[in-house]
Amino acid sequence: MLILVWFVVCIIFIFVQLILEGSGHALEVFALLTAVALFLINRLGKKINKK
């Protein structure tokens, strides 16, 4: 699961850097997208372990 989290965070980082590299809001967008992705991974992990 930790490897999945690492890959997701790296992909989000690359995506944000490509789109918003010159913007001052890149860090905020990265933090928001990472928080949403980690929340969804957590929900998915709990749903899989519950079955």
C-alpha positions in Angstrom: 0.0 0.0 0.0 2.9 2.3 0.8 4.3 1.9 -2.7 0.9 2.8 -4.2 0.8 6.0 -2.1 4.4 6.8 -3.2 3.5 6.4 -6.9 0.3 8.5 -6.6 2.1 11.3 -4.8 4.9 11.3 -7.4 2.4 11.3 -10.3 0.5 14.2 -8.8 3.7 16.1 -8.2 4.8 15.7 -11.9 1.3 16.6 -13.1 1.2 19.8 -11.0 4.7 20.8 -12.0 4.0 20.4 -15.7 0.8 22.4 -15.5 1.6 25.1 -12.9 5.4 25.3 -12.9 5.6 29.1 -12.9 2.6 29.7 -10.7 2.8 30.5 -7.0 -0.1 28.3 -6.3 1.5 25.0 -7.4 2.3 24.0 -3.8 -1.3 24.6 -2.7 -2.7 22.6 -5.6 -0.2 19.8 -5.0 -1.2 19.6 -1.3 -4.9 19.6 -2.1 -4.7 16.9 -4.7 -2.5 14.8 -2.5 -4.9 15.0 0.4 -7.8 14.0 -1.8 -5.8 11.1 -3.3 -4.7 9.9 0.1 -8.3 10.1 1.4 -9.5 8.0 -1.6 -6.8 5.4 -1.2 -7.6 5.1 2.5 -11.3 4.6 1.7 -10.5 2.1 -0.9 -8.2 0.2 1.4 -10.8 0.0 4.2 -13.4 -1.2 1.7 -11.1 -4.0 0.4 -10.1 -5.1 3.9 -13.7 -5.2 5.0 -14.7 -7.9 2.6 
